[in-house]
């Protein structure tokens, strides 16, 4: 810019008409002396005119009566010069007479408009607002607008700061905050913002507050994990893994673009790791989500070429589609997480829809799991006993203790409803110890109360985890000592998979229990490993044939419905007897089955033919009859 003429800088000031006092007269240190006032005008008016801060004087009507070069440059697009204090001679009168509220859009916001009027009336000390305006050159700019009264003057001072660069930096930082730096996709924070907004908007639309084009009041979500991503990371390195994530993001974005509807394309987000989500706002139903999930699976099945490596992966996808009304962000994400887990549990490389019935079962399972441990302390478990009968003469030889849970909400529960849960969370150790102690105490009580009857043994189931997570030998020894039950009257049942192939600590425990005099039985024999060569090396006393073999014994007793079952049972019985083991047949329900099993050589039977599981006093009655 060319230099200004030598001599004093001309201050382009328009005297504020109608003011009772010069605005500069109220500055501290100045007096009414005309000579001092002239000096002040010589000093302060040029400073006002050439200040880099855009300023203007506004009268009580809200009209600009004076402005400096910076204000004119900012609002009228005129250059103020590159050097500080350099005046260009800009025509500041272009702003004179302009209403500030219209010029700076102070009237669009009622609260701002009211506050501005209060300042003009002298009732408020200061107003500061941020406004986005259009610069005369065409670009948008952000201004910090400040209005404050001038002392002893019928006017207010307007100052303007251009914060466009600052806002741009803020916007860039905000973008980085809400986007994944690797894939450039929206991240978890932005995804949840959009979910919340979709649910809120959908709720308004479904209640008729307002309607927009294509609004359905529904929402859909595909939540997916990349199957095999960890293997890629571990084998090819994290750099290849990162490239895979970027490539997956690109394919997901392409699928979303192809699925664009009247309400826009689905939002694709990376939630973390190898977890991605596709949010469908105003979805049209389950078929739309199913088609999107199918396209995603097809896209990700195609091999990826990553730095010379051909990589093949798949995806597990949980799909949820529902009405927005009554749905929360938490509920939507829980449903998606649950459905994604189902897809993985069902074999991966698939998509699975949310199933309310299956979820209800899961919720029940979760409720049972969370209350298992306290239930032992609250005394909610009880035992029932099922007789084991000598097949030759029908005499009672023993009973099996079967645990039941008297749940306060779900009623009486059989073991198949909670034993698996107890093994998963480890509470089976405490529960198993309670069952063993209660059963042994009951067996000893029968022995004392019915001394004239032949003693019956107590058979108790032992879970695999009890063999590993507790000192089973010490527990059994202590309980036998406390209850006074002879070891030979205790039989421990373990499933075939827990016994066959036992080495180390479990095998040592089995031998220690056998040496103590406790009988070991293999439950459900014939459905697991059935390592017959290994059987002879185990301290086992009893084989309990699985009920699947017994159920094949039907008809009038002359021949089984499944001849192979009879042959297998006969072979197993002969093998067991040659190894010095006794054989118990489970699930005996008819006299024909019992007779067939007796002829094949089974020693004892158990099933509804003889008795359902009953309370302890019913067994006491049987023992009294025998006495």
Secondary structure, 3 states (H helix, E strand, C coil): CCCCCCCCCCCCCCCCCCCCCCHHHHCCCCCCCHHHHHHHHHHHHHHHHHCCCEEEEEECCCEEEEECHHHHHHHHCCCCCCCCCCCCCCCHHHCCCCEHHHHCCCCCCHHHHHHHHHHHCCCCCEEEEEEEEECCCCCEEEEEEEEEECCCCCEEEEEEEECHHHHHHHHHHHHHHCECCCCCCECHHHHHHHHHHHHHHHHHHHCCCCCCCCCCCEEEEEEEEEECHHHHHHHHCHHHHHHHHHHHHHHHHHHHHHCCECCECCEEEEEECCEEEEEEECCCCHHHHHHHHHHHHHHHHCCEEECCEEECCEEEEEEEEEECCCCCHHHHHHHHHHHHHHHHHCCCCEEEECCHHHHHHHHHHHHHHHHHHHHHHHCCEEEEEEEEEECCCCCEEEEEEEEEEEECCCEEECHHHCHHHHHHHCCHHHHHHHHHHHHHHHHHHHHHHCCCCCCCEEEEECCHHHHHHCCHHHHHHHHHHHHCCCHHHEEEEEEHHHHCCCCHHHHHHHHHHHHHCCEEEEEEECCCCCCHHHHCCCCCCEEEECHHHHCCCCCCCCCCCCHHHHHHHHHHHHHHHHCCCEEEECCCCCHHHHHHHHHHCCCEECCCCCCCCECHHHHHHHHHHHC
